[in-house]
Amino acid sequence: MLYHLLYPLSEDISVFNVFRYITFRSIYALLTALIISIWLGPRFISWLKNIKCGQYVQDDGPEHKGKQGTPTMGGLLIAFSMLVSILLWGDLTNIYLWLTIFVFLGFFLVGFFDDYLKVVKKNNKGLRATGKLLGQSVIALGAVSVLLTLPGYSTELLIPFFKGIRPDLYLFYIPFAVLVMVGASNGVNLTDGLDGLAIGPFIVSAACLSVFVYVSGHSQIATYLQVPYIPNIGEVTVFCGAMVGAGLGFLWFNAYPAQIFMGDTGSISLGGTLGFIAVLCKQELLLVIVGGLFVIEALSVILQVGYFKMSGGKRIFRMAPLHHHFELKGIPESKIIIRFWILSILFALAALSTLKLR
């Protein structure tokens, strides 16, 4: 909105020329989302308490009864902060920006419905796993199908560290891309088990992918770094900036000891959007590195369940996801969180290094 209102005035007032720069608008999208979320946070938390929108804590894991009743569905605060910031600073004529918003809102609705069943309807199991997967898959399939009709997209797959190798998946690319989005969504969801554990690494991953989006949308930099140039995709950097800002604002209240949880409303929508942005900038496989922590958490669940069934009741970990395993080993919650944050930063740095490695 500000872009459309102020940039046309740049011919007469030169200072408004800064609105043409994606970097400028991305930074201010970040700051705007951060300010909105921090300002609204206390009011939003009070509102959730008043309507008794509290977290249900299961008693089959580490002792977390002290968290019982902590306001949840904080994804609403993240979404509001993000969307206001994007509408203010984004180029609202950009198809990639709207497609990313569509994905975010689609996954948001899946998570919201799950939280609604848990919190309002008192169904502690929420939406069935098949229902979640179906909803996520439909949104992902729709987004990928539209994406492949836009200029600059192909069914080729980029291999990290080997820029000259680009196998074409043809029709198999569509289910692959859907798998990336659904997998990312559930990876973030599984990681969201301790105070600030999911949102911290998510911020790092979103910031990392924003670099790849910007590079892919800049013809000269993309050519130099040998990554696919996709015209107009750079505008999604503004979306990434808003995500990072909203995430930082939410972390202000979600840091240990948490005053609010994001719920599935936040984790499912943020994870699915992260997966879509990786698809958008043709870094689907690199997401395994960018979101390495989420991959490890998801794999720990898959391995635990698989081994439990194959071995007739034996376990690899004391409990899955992995952060609960370390909790049961007696490591303090705050130490687990900080160490996982450090790992996420290392994964992001490794991912960024692929820009120069050929």
C-alpha positions in Angstrom: 0.0 0.0 0.0 2.8 2.4 0.9 4.6 1.3 -2.2 1.7 2.2 -4.4 1.0 5.4 -2.6 4.5 6.8 -2.2 6.7 5.4 -5.0 4.7 7.2 -7.8 5.6 10.5 -6.0 9.3 9.8 -6.5 9.4 11.8 -9.7 8.6 15.0 -7.7 10.0 14.0 -4.3 13.2 12.1 -4.8 13.3 10.6 -1.2 10.4 8.3 -2.1 12.6 6.6 -4.7 13.8 4.3 -1.9 10.5 2.4 -2.2 11.6 0.9 -5.5 14.3 -1.1 -3.6 13.2 -4.5 -2.3 15.9 -4.5 0.4 14.6 -1.2 1.8 11.0 -2.5 1.9 12.0 -5.9 3.3 13.8 -4.2 6.2 10.9 -2.0 7.1 8.4 -4.9 6.6 10.5 -6.7 9.3 10.5 -3.7 11.6 6.8 -3.1 11.1 5.8 -6.7 11.9 8.1 -6.7 14.9 6.6 -3.5 16.3 3.0 -4.6 15.7 3.5 -8.0 17.4 5.3 -6.6 20.4 2.7 -3.8 20.8 -0.2 -6.1 20.4 1.3 -9.1 22.3 0.3 -8.2 25.9 -3.3 -7.3 24.8 -3.5 -10.4 22.7 -2.3 -12.6 25.6 -4.8 -11.0 28.0 -7.6 -11.6 25.5 -6.7 -15.3 25.1 -6.7 -15.7 28.9 -10.1 -14.0 29.1 -11.6 -16.5 26.6 -9.8 -19.4 28.3 -7.8 -20.3 25.2 -5.2 -22.3 27.1 -2.8 -25.0 26.2 -3.7 -28.6 27.1 -0.6 -30.6 28.3 -0.6 -34.3 27.8 0.7 -36.4 30.8 2.5 -39.0 28.7 5.8 -37.1 28.4 8.2 -34.9 30.4 6.7 -33.0 33.3 5.2 -29.8 31.8 2.1 -29.4 34.0 3.3 -25.9 34.8 2.6 -24.9 31.2 -1.1 -26.1 31.5 -3.4 -23.3 30.6 -0.8 -21.0 29.0 -2.5 -19.1 26.2 -2.1 -20.8 22.8 -3.1 -20.0 19.2 -0.4 -17.4 19.0 -0.2 -18.0 15.3 -3.1 -15.5 15.1 -0.7 -12.8 16.4 2.0 -13.8 14.0 -0.5 -13.9 11.0 -2.0 -10.5 11.8 1.5 -8.8 12.2 2.8 -10.4 9.0 -0.2 -9.6 6.8 -0.5 -5.9 7.9 3.2 -5.4 7.3 3.1 -7.2 3.8 0.1 -5.1 2.7 1.9 -1.9 3.8 5.3 -2.6 2.2 4.7 -5.1 -0.6 4.0 -4.6 -4.3 0.4 -5.8 -4.4 0.5 -6.4 -8.1 3.1 -9.2 -7.8 1.6 -12.7 -8.4 4.4 -14.4 -6.4 3.6 -12.4 -3.3 -0.1 -13.2 -3.5 0.6 -16.9 -4.2 2.8 -17.0 -1.0 0.0 -15.3 0.9 -2.4 -17.9 -0.4 -0.2 -20.8 0.8 0.3 -19.1 4.2 -3.5 -18.6 4.7 -4.3 -22.1 3.5 -2.0 -23.8 5.9 -3.1 -21.3 8.6 -6.7 -22.5 8.2 -5.7 -26.2 8.6 -3.8 -25.3 11.8 -6.5 -23.0 13.1 -9.2 -25.7 12.7 -6.9 -28.2 14.6 -6.4 -25.7 17.4 -10.2 -24.9 17.4 -11.1 -28.5 18.0 -8.5 -28.8 20.8 -9.2 -25.5 22.6 -12.8 -24.6 21.9 -14.4 -28.1 21.4 -12.1 -29.6 24.1 -11.1 -32.4 21.7 -7.5 -32.9 22.9 -6.5 -34.9 19.8 -7.7 -32.1 17.5 -7.9 -32.8 13.8 -7.1 -36.3 12.7 -3.7 -36.8 11.1 -5.3 -37.8 7.8 -7.4 -34.7 7.9 -4.3 -32.5 8.4 -2.4 -34.2 5.7 -5.3 -33.9 3.2 -5.7 -30.2 3.9 -2.0 -29.5 3.6 -1.7 -31.5 0.5 -4.7 -29.8 -1.3 -3.2 -26.4 -0.5 0.3 -27.4 -1.6 -1.0 -29.1 -4.8 -3.0 -26.0 -5.8 0.0 -23.7 -5.2 2.5 -25.8 -7.1 0.1 -26.3 -10.0 -0.3 -22.5 -10.4 3.4 -21.9 -9.9 4.4 -24.2 -12.8 2.3 -22.1 -15.2 4.3 -18.9 -14.4 7.3 -17.8 -16.4 10.7 -19.0 -15.2 9.6 -22.3 -13.7 10.4 -25.8 -14.8 10.3 -29.2 -13.3 14.1 -29.3 -13.0 15.7 -30.0 -9.6 18.7 -28.2 -8.4 21.4 -30.2 -6.5 23.2 -28.3 -3.7 26.9 -28.0 -4.3 26.5 -29.2 -7.9 25.1 -26.4 -9.9 25.7 -28.0 -13.2 23.5 -31.0 -12.4 19.8 -30.3 -12.9 17.7 -33.5 -13.4 14.2 -33.0 -14.8 11.5 -34.7 -12.7 8.8 -34.0 -15.3 5.4 -34.9 -13.8 7.0 -36.3 -10.6 8.0 -32.8 -9.7 4.5 -32.0 -8.5 4.2 -34.7 -5.9 7.8 -34.0 -4.9 7.1 -30.3 -4.3 3.9 -31.1 -2.4 6.0 -33.5 -0.2 8.5 -30.7 0.5 5.7 -28.3 1.6 3.8 -30.9 3.7 7.1 -32.2 5.2 8.3 -28.7 6.2 4.9 -27.9 7.7 4.9 -31.0 9.9 8.6 -30.7 10.7 8.1 -27.3 12.3 4.9 -28.6 14.0 6.8 -31.5 15.6 9.6 -29.1 16.8 7.2 -26.9 18.5 7.4 -28.6 21.9 9.4 -26.3 24.1 9.4 -22.6 24.8 10.8 -20.8 21.7 12.2 -24.0 20.3 10.4 -23.8 17.0 10.1 -20.1 16.4 13.9 -19.4 16.9 15.1 -21.9 14.2 12.2 -20.8 12.0 13.4 -17.2 12.1 16.9 -18.3 11.1 15.6 -20.5 8.3 13.2 -17.8 7.0 16.1 -15.2 7.0 18.3 -17.7 5.2 15.7 -18.4 2.4 15.1 -14.7 2.0 18.6 -14.4 0.7 18.0 -17.1 -1.9 14.7 -15.5 -2.9 16.4 -12.1 -3.4 19.3 -13.7 -5.4 16.9 -15.6 -7.6 15.0 -12.4 -8.4 18.1 -10.4 -9.3 19.2 -11.1 -12.8 22.9 -10.1 -12.4 23.5 -11.8 -9.0 21.6 -14.9 -10.1 23.7 -15.2 -13.3 27.0 -14.6 -11.3 26.1 -17.2 -8.7 24.7 -19.7 -11.3 21.2 -20.0 -9.7 18.0 -19.8 -11.8 16.8 -16.3 -12.5 13.1 -16.0 -11.9 11.7 -12.5 -12.8 9.7 -10.7 -10.1 10.3 -13.4 -7.5 12.4 -10.9 -5.5 9.2 -9.3 -4.1 8.7 -12.3 -1.9 11.7 -11.1 0.1 9.3 -8.5 1.6 7.1 -11.4 2.7 10.2 -13.1 4.3 11.1 -9.9 6.1 7.6 -9.7 7.5 7.8 -13.3 8.6 11.1 -12.8 10.4 9.8 -9.6 12.1 6.6 -11.3 13.2 8.6 -14.3 14.4 11.0 -12.1 16.4 8.0 -10.3 18.0 6.4 -13.5 18.9 9.6 -14.8 20.4 9.6 -11.8 22.7 6.7 -13.5 24.5 7.4 -17.1 23.6 10.9 -17.2 25.0 11.4 -19.3 28.1 9.3 -19.2 30.3 6.7 -18.8 27.6 3.7 -16.4 28.0 2.1 -17.8 24.9 2.4 -20.7 22.5 1.9 -20.5 18.7 -0.2 -23.7 18.5 -0.8 -25.5 15.2 -2.2 -22.2 13.9 1.4 -20.9 13.8 3.6 -24.0 13.3 1.6 -25.6 10.5 1.3 -22.3 8.5 4.9 -21.1 9.1 6.3 -24.5 8.2 4.2 -24.9 5.0 5.1 -21.4 3.9 8.8 -22.1 4.5 8.5 -25.2 2.2 6.7 -23.2 -0.5 9.4 -20.5 -0.5 12.0 -23.2 -1.0 10.0 -24.5 -3.9 9.5 -20.9 -5.2 13.3 -20.2 -5.4 14.1 -23.7 -6.7 15.9 -24.7 -3.5 13.8 -27.7 -2.5 16.7 -30.0 -1.6 18.6 -27.2 0.1 15.7 -26.9 2.5 17.0 -30.1 4.1 20.1 -28.1 5.1 18.3 -24.8 5.8 15.8 -26.4 8.1 18.1 -29.2 9.2 16.9 -29.0 12.8 13.3 -29.6 11.6 14.4 -32.5 9.5 16.2 -34.1 12.5 13.1 -33.7 14.7 10.9 -35.2 12.1 13.3 -38.1 11.4 13.5 -38.9 15.1 9.7 -39.4 15.2 9.8 -41.5 12.0 12.7 -43.7 13.3 11.1 -44.1 16.7 7.7 -45.2 15.3 9.3 -47.4 12.7 11.7 -49.2 15.1 9.0 -49.5 17.7 6.8 -51.4 15.2 9.6 -53.5 13.8 11.1 -54.5 17.1 7.9 -55.2 18.9 8.0 -52.4 21.4 11.6 -51.3 21.6 12.7 -47.7 21.3 15.7 -45.8 19.9 15.1 -42.7 21.9 13.6 -42.3 25.4 10.9 -40.3 23.7 10.4 -38.6 20.3 10.6 -35.9 19.0 14.3 -35.6 19.9 14.0 -32.6 22.2 11.9 -34.8 24.6 14.7 -37.4 24.6 17.1 -34.8 25.9 14.6 -33.6 28.5 14.2 -37.1 29.9 18.0 -37.4 30.1 17.8 -34.5 32.6 19.1 -31.6 30.4 17.4 -28.3 31.4 14.8 -27.0 28.9 16.5 -23.7 28.4 19.8 -25.4 27.6 18.2 -27.7 25.0 16.5 -24.7 23.4 19.7 -22.6 23.1 21.7 -25.6 21.7 19.1 -26.3 19.1 19.1 -22.6 18.1 22.9 -22.8 17.7 22.5 -25.9 15.4 19.9 -24.0 13.3 22.3 -21.2 12.8 25.1 -23.6 11.7 22.7 -25.3 9.2 21.8 -21.9 7.8 25.4 -20.9 7.3 26.1 -24.2 5.6 23.2 -23.5 3.3 24.4 -20.0 2.4 27.8 -21.4 1.6 26.3 -23.2 -1.4 25.8 -19.9 -3.2 29.5 -19.8 -3.8 30.3 -23.5 -4.0 30.0 -24.9 -7.5 
